[in-house]
Amino acid sequence: MKYLRTSDLAKAVGVHPNTVRRYVDRGLLPPVEHSPSGYRRFTQCLLIACVWLVRSMATNIRAKLSINREFVSSMPLSAVTWEMRWSLPMF
């Protein structure tokens, strides 16, 4: 069986290696075995799980941002605070 290291998995999914480590540490991905030298060893199944996790988190964040942006843009300009305007990224 071919294993992926943390950096390989992160590159395949498009996130930073620390993000993958954080997912495992917080329980978003199941615990993985370690090589004799201490590297995490991810299977192809975990690669698929990580892709699903990253896509679902990105979709959820985009949905929340669009809802917040619509809410703020519907308010009268005098009611929108500086923090509200600058806390929403523009893309």
C-alpha positions in Angstrom: 0.0 0.0 0.0 1.3 3.4 -0.9 1.2 6.1 1.8 1.2 9.8 1.6 3.1 12.1 3.9 1.5 15.2 5.4 3.1 17.5 2.8 2.0 15.2 -0.1 -1.6 15.1 1.2 -1.6 18.9 1.7 -0.3 19.6 -1.8 -2.9 17.2 -3.3 -5.7 18.9 -1.5 -4.5 22.5 -1.8 -3.9 23.4 1.8 -0.9 24.1 4.1 0.6 21.0 5.8 -0.2 22.5 9.2 -3.9 22.5 8.2 -3.8 18.8 7.7 -2.0 18.3 11.0 -4.7 20.4 12.7 -7.5 18.4 11.1 -6.0 15.2 12.6 -5.3 16.8 16.0 -8.9 18.2 16.3 -10.5 14.9 15.2 -11.8 16.1 11.8 -9.7 13.3 10.2 -9.2 10.0 12.0 -5.9 9.3 13.7 -3.2 8.0 11.4 -0.3 5.7 11.9 3.3 7.0 12.0 6.3 5.7 10.1 9.3 4.5 12.1 10.9 7.9 11.6 7.8 9.7 13.0 6.1 10.9 9.8 2.3 10.6 9.6 1.2 8.1 6.9 -2.0 8.8 5.1 -3.9 6.3 3.0 -5.7 7.0 -0.3 -9.0 6.7 1.7 -7.9 9.6 3.9 -6.9 11.6 0.9 -10.6 11.3 -0.3 -11.8 12.2 3.2 -9.6 15.3 3.3 -10.7 16.4 -0.1 -14.3 16.1 1.0 -13.6 18.0 4.3 -11.8 20.9 2.6 -14.5 21.3 -0.1 -17.4 21.1 2.4 -15.7 23.6 4.7 -15.0 26.0 1.8 -18.6 25.7 0.6 -19.9 26.4 4.1 -17.7 29.4 4.6 -18.7 30.9 1.2 -22.4 30.4 2.1 -22.0 32.2 5.4 -20.0 35.0 3.8 -22.6 35.6 1.2 -25.4 35.6 3.7 -23.5 38.1 5.9 -22.7 40.3 2.9 -26.3 40.4 1.9 -27.4 41.3 5.4 -24.9 44.1 5.8 -25.7 45.5 2.3 -29.4 45.6 3.0 -28.9 47.8 6.1 -28.9 51.6 5.8 -25.4 52.9 5.4 -25.7 54.9 8.7 -26.3 51.6 10.6 -23.3 49.8 9.1 -20.3 50.1 11.4 -16.7 50.3 10.3 -16.0 46.8 11.7 -18.9 45.3 9.7 -17.6 46.8 6.5 -14.0 45.6 7.0 -14.7 42.2 8.5 -16.2 40.9 5.2 -13.6 39.9 2.6 -14.4 41.1 -0.9 -14.2 38.6 -3.7 
